Amino acid sequence: MLTLLPEILIFILLFILLFFAVLYYIKHKIRNEQISFEKILRDTKKEAEYMQDYYKRYKDIQCLEEKLKNDENILNEKIKSAEKLEKTAKNKIREYDDKLLKIKNIKNQEVKELERISRMTSKEAAQKLLVLLESDLAREKANLIINFQEKFKSEKEKIAREILADAVLRYSSDYVYETAVSTIRLPSDEIKGCIIGREGRNIRALELLTGVDFIIDDTPETITLSSFDPYKREIARVAIELLISDGRIQPSKIEEMIEKAKKQINKDIKTESQKIIFDLQIGEVNDEILETLGRLKYRTSYGQNALQHSVEVAYISGLLASEMGVDAKLAKRCGLFHDIGKALTYTMEGSHVELGVSFLSKYSEPKEVLNTVASHHGDCKPESIMAIIVQAADTISASRPGARRENLESYTKRIEKLESIVNNFEGVERCYVIQAGREVSVVVSPDKITDDGMVVLARQICKKIEENLNYPGQIRVSMLRENRIIEYAK
């Protein structure tokens, strides 16, 4: 019996170990099941929150569709009213032609009578007759222009203003000017020495790998990054922050952190592009297009961020399309991609229009999108209403106050050309360009230009400016005429 005691003890010990092993396994399995259950519960809550948000968006879209239907009916009524005014204007033009024909007949009769009475030559009589009729013709022409503008154009302009104002007011955004430099705040001035490195090896490696100039001066706890490529500047900025966080600033680590910064920025680019696509609700978009679109975040035009501009054009295009009763979804897609070629201009040769059309053609984008990209700067003829809508939205976004800035040289040339155009008209004594080039005040000679002639001259000046000058927004032409009577007491 004693000889079996060790075996019994071993058996009991093994049994106890097996019991605790089974007990641990059961507890571990229960814990895993609990964790899995909690994860499923969290996912279910998130999905419920997402569905609730989706349902809210769906209800908002339904309300918007009902409003758009009402707006479409109102717009159709206004268009009918404009057509009636157009018919009235055509009748007025016919009346003007009839009056002009009568004036010509009277002129011929007076020429013959003058030749008989005064025994003048036909040329002399014609000159005198023109002097007599000049004021009447100018007055008649001015009255017709005023009546035509008031009755015909006012209604059409009112409709256009309502559509544009509604679209602009329903979408507004702030602007942030972009520059060619970025400033990085450092934890301490000792970091500057680490960034420079022994004999400048670290800063040379940074400039070589990023293509950005590092400016380190006496400004405390600050370094400046200089480059006209905002994408490269952002990579350099993120890489510096990663190096400072890591604490090891050396050539091998610099290369590693720059690659890490590129991956991080590209990931952020794609995430932001996906969010834009989701917010605009324009359908599926290829991953390559998403990545290229996101790069517009690091492109600027006259200080205006290219991605922000494209998103704004997309929203305004969608709103204009809704007001006009056409496909708003396609209009937003056209507006969003109209400047996508600007993301390729730093790495490829050609204009952003050509690069954009070539790039989007690879991914089977609709023909309306391709034509919009090709025609939004007037390089070719618009082939769809979408292209025209995007042109209008692009102009609205670029010409809004504060949206873009103009360099001093081009601004000065534009002002000089505007003054030259106005001063070349006969009867203009002098002109003053005010309101940063958005208004020109014209002083005319009272001996050469009558009050009625001012109306005709103002229209001719506006037409000449439209034909020969590129400018944002609109230019107001103000005419001034002063009668001076001088007498001397002797």
BELJOTA-V459727 format. One record per backbone hydrogen bond with DSSP energy under -1.0 kcal/mol. NH is the residue of the N-H (numbers start at 1). CO is the residue of the C=O. Records with the same first field share a line. If there is no record, write none. Layout:
NH: CO  CO
This chain:
8: 4
9: 5
10: 6
11: 7
12: 8
13: 9
14: 10
15: 11
16: 12
17: 13
18: 14
19: 15
20: 16
21: 17
22: 18
23: 19
24: 20
25: 21
26: 22
27: 23
28: 24
29: 25
30: 26
31: 27
32: 28
33: 29
34: 30
35: 31
36: 32
37: 33
38: 34
39: 35
40: 36
41: 37
42: 38
43: 39
44: 40
45: 41
46: 42
47: 43
48: 44
49: 45
50: 46
51: 47
52: 48
53: 49
54: 50
55: 51
56: 52
57: 53
58: 54
59: 55
60: 56
61: 57
62: 58
63: 59
64: 60
65: 61
66: 62
67: 63
68: 64
69: 65
70: 66
71: 67
72: 68
73: 69
74: 70
75: 71
76: 72
77: 73
78: 74
79: 75
80: 76
81: 77
82: 78
83: 79
84: 80
85: 81
86: 82
87: 83
88: 84
89: 85
90: 86
91: 87
92: 88
93: 89
94: 90
95: 91
96: 92
97: 93
98: 94
99: 95
100: 96
101: 97
102: 98
103: 99
104: 100
105: 101
106: 102
107: 103
108: 104
109: 105
110: 106
111: 107
112: 108
113: 109
114: 110
115: 111
116: 112
117: 113
118: 114
125: 121
126: 122
127: 123
128: 124
129: 125
130: 126
131: 127
132: 128
133: 129
134: 130
137: 133
138: 134
139: 135
140: 136
141: 137
142: 138
143: 139
144: 140
145: 141
146: 142
147: 143
148: 144
149: 145
150: 146
151: 147
152: 148
153: 148
154: 149
156: 152
157: 153
158: 154
159: 155
160: 156
161: 157
162: 158
163: 159
164: 160
165: 161
166: 162
167: 163
168: 164
169: 165
170: 166
178: 303
182: 225
184: 223
186: 221
194: 190
195: 191
196: 192
197: 193
200: 197
201: 198
203: 196
204: 200
205: 201
206: 202
207: 203
208: 204
209: 205
210: 206
211: 207
213: 226
215: 224
222: 219
223: 184
224: 215
225: 182
226: 213
227: 180
233: 229
234: 230
235: 231
236: 232
237: 233
238: 234
239: 235
240: 236
241: 237
242: 238
243: 239
244: 240
245: 241
246: 242
247: 243
254: 250
255: 251
256: 252
257: 253
258: 254
259: 255
260: 256
261: 257
262: 258
263: 259
264: 260
265: 261
266: 262
267: 263
268: 264
269: 265
270: 266
271: 267
272: 268
273: 269
274: 270
275: 271
276: 272
277: 273
278: 274
279: 275
280: 276
281: 277
290: 286
291: 287
292: 288
293: 289
294: 290
295: 291
296: 293
297: 294
298: 295
299: 296
301: 304
304: 301
306: 299
307: 296
309: 305
310: 306
311: 307
312: 308
313: 309
314: 310
315: 311
316: 312
317: 313
318: 314
319: 315
320: 316
321: 317
322: 318
323: 319
324: 320
326: 321
331: 327
332: 328
333: 329
334: 330
335: 331
336: 332
337: 333
340: 337
342: 339
343: 340
344: 341
348: 344
355: 351
356: 352
357: 353
358: 354
359: 355
360: 356
361: 357
363: 360
364: 361
365: 360
370: 366
371: 367
372: 368
373: 369
374: 370
375: 371
376: 372
378: 375
388: 384
389: 385
390: 386
391: 387
392: 388
393: 389
394: 390
395: 391
396: 392
397: 393
398: 394
399: 395
400: 396
403: 400
405: 302
411: 407
412: 408
413: 409
414: 410
415: 411
416: 412
417: 413
418: 414
419: 415
420: 416
421: 417
422: 418
423: 419
424: 420
425: 422
428: 425
429: 443
430: 443
432: 441
434: 439
438: 435
439: 434
440: 476
441: 432
442: 478
443: 430
444: 480
445: 427
449: 445
454: 450
456: 452
457: 453
458: 454
459: 455
460: 456
461: 457
462: 458
463: 459
464: 460
465: 461
466: 462
467: 463
468: 464
469: 465
476: 438
478: 440
480: 442
